[in-house]
Amino acid sequence: MDANKKWLAIPEDIRRKLRKNVFCTNCGDVAEIEQFTIEDHPAGIVLEGKCKVCGNDVSRVIED
């Protein structure tokens, strides 16, 4: 629950930029994350989901 609160505390425009700036190893490029979950991480929070382009698993750490 804390991870979701941290995520929602980030302004919407910044959250949108973060969702669209996830590296996909399969595509070899930056892509948008979709169908993601938000998890606590020692550095902050982690988004874990799928690449919008190819469906590969991707993740993004967002530091506190």
Stockholm file with secondary structure:
# STOCKHOLM 1.0

chainA/1-64         MDANKKWLAIPEDIRRKLRKNVFCTNCGDVAEIEQFTIEDHPAGIVLEGKCKVCGNDVSRVIED
#=GR chainA/1-64 SS CHHHHHHHHSCHHHHHHHHTCEEETTTTEEECEEEEEEEEETTEEEEEEEETTTCCEEEEEEEC
#=GC SS_cons        CHHHHHHHHSCHHHHHHHHTCEEETTTTEEECEEEEEEEEETTEEEEEEEETTTCCEEEEEEEC
//
